[in-house]
Amino acid sequence: MADRTQFGLSAVDTVPLHEKVYLELVRALMSGQFTPGQKLTSRKLAKELGTSDMPVRSAFMRLQALRALSPMPNGSVEVPVISADRFSQLTAVRTILEGSATELATKLINGNNLRTIRRHCTELTLAARKGDIDDYLRKNYAFKFSIYRHCGNEQLIFLVETVWMQVGPFLRNLAMGFEDDLSLILDIDYHEEVVAAIEAQDAIRARAAIMRDIDEGAAHILRQARFPDART
């Protein structure tokens, strides 16, 4: 429920529509709701979002500038299909940025924040045991960013988000090799170790755990996924 003023009025939402649309597409990219190679049109997304084409096209332009989407000749866009080399490079950047964000956040996270992080971790585990890759990816995104957003450095968060927009769709390949039992993904999942380190306020151990989680997941994808040679 919206906060009330002394006169009983509800606060007015001042976020512009084009920004809301952009943020929704960013969230979908980072949480793996789009797939590599998927074609997106402004008309189709506008219908789903309940808006006109204009704010969607505006979001497309911003996301192309960040290399999160690729332009198509007919005015639509494509979720990029990346090479193994580029995926490895993005993974290396992720470990540096997300390791730093986790280390900084561990020093700042309080009791309420920690309860939220623990809840996201539990929901992530349950999604894996249910065998729901879509929910697992959403919960993975929610868990990690519930940590990173407490790092106290907005520029660092922006850089992490920029990389996630590019790599998020490809994280769907985490499910490869676990088609019969997605819960086995927990064998390469170090979220519990991350939470334990944060609870102990051990920033160095938390950094190491999140980096291991990223590296193990990426190594699995590199073993299982099919990468194109020519496209980057």
GIVENFEN-V700117 format. One line per field, one symbol per residue. ss: DSSP state (2 for helix, 1 for strand, 0 for the rest). burial: b if it has 9 or more other ideal C-beta (glycine too) atoms within 8 Angstrom, else e. A space follows every 50 residues. Layout:
BEGIN
ss->???
burial->???
END
This chain:
BEGIN
ss->00010000010000002222222222222200000000110222222220 00222222222222200001100000110000022222222222222222 22222200002222222222222222222200222222222222222200 00022222222222222222222220000002222222002222222220 00222222222222222222222200000000
burial->eeeeeeeeeeeeeeeeebebbbebbbbbbbbbbbebebebebeebbeebe bebebbbbbbebbbebebbeebeeebbbbbebbeebbbebbebbbebbbb bbbbbbebbeeebbebbbebbebbbebbbeeebebbbbbbbbbbbbbbeb beeeebbebbbbbbbbbbbbbbbbbbebeeebbebbebbbbbbbbbbbee ebbebbbbbbbbbbbbbbbbbbeebeeeeeee
END
